[in-house]
Amino acid sequence: MPNLGVWELLIILVIVLLIFGASRLTSIGKGLGGAISAFRSEVKTGREEEEEAASSKAPAQVKEAPKPQEEEQESA
């Protein structure tokens, strides 16, 4: 993947500004920022719930599966 320098980023910014306009870019930025903050808060909430669930559960007791019984009848 090619590295983008300062000039390339400025050219991309100017093109985006010409396409969308300054007023539209502010609303896009606000929407994107709100989505990112909502995502971060949901991830944090999910982690906290997982930690609560892990700490509240007692360690599960592992039961051994019954061993299969060998057939007593052997073919003659």
N, C-alpha and C positions, 0 to 999 in steps of 0.2 A: 504494500500500500504506500503510495507516495506521501511524503511529508509536505504539509501545507505551511508555507512561510507567511510572513506578515502581509506581503503584497497580495498573495492569493486570497487570504482571508478578507482583506479590504475590498478586493474586486467582487468577491461573493457577497459581501455585505451591501455594496452599492447596488448590485443587481437585484437582491432581495428587496431593498428599499424602493427601487424603481417599480418592481412588480407589485408589491403589496401597499406601499405608501406608509408614511410615518404613523398616521392614526391607527391603521390596521395592525401595525407591528406592535404597538403598545398593548392592544387588546389580546393579541396572540401571546405576548410575553406574560401578561397577567394570567391568562388561562393555563399556560404551560407551568408557570410557577405554582399556581394553585393545585394543579394535578400532581406535581412533584411533592409538594408538602403533604397532600392527602395520602399519597403512596407511602411516604416515609412514616407518617403517623400510624397507618394500618400495619406496616411491617413491625413497628415498635410494639403495637398492641398484640399482634400475633406472637411475637417472641415472649412477651410477658405472660400471655395465656399458656404458652407451652411450658414455660418455667414453673408456673403455678401448678399445672397438671402433673408435671414430673415430680415436683416436691411433695404434692399431696398424696400421690399414689404410693402405696406400700410396695416393696419389691415383690414381684410376682414369684410365686412358688412354682418351680419347675417340676412337673411330674414326669416320671419315666413312663414311656409307652410300654404296655404289657408285651412280654417276649412271646413270640409265636411258639406254640407247643408243637413238638415234633410228633409226627405220626407214630403211633405205637404199632401199627400194623405194618409189617414188612411183607413185601411180595415174595412168594416162595418160588 
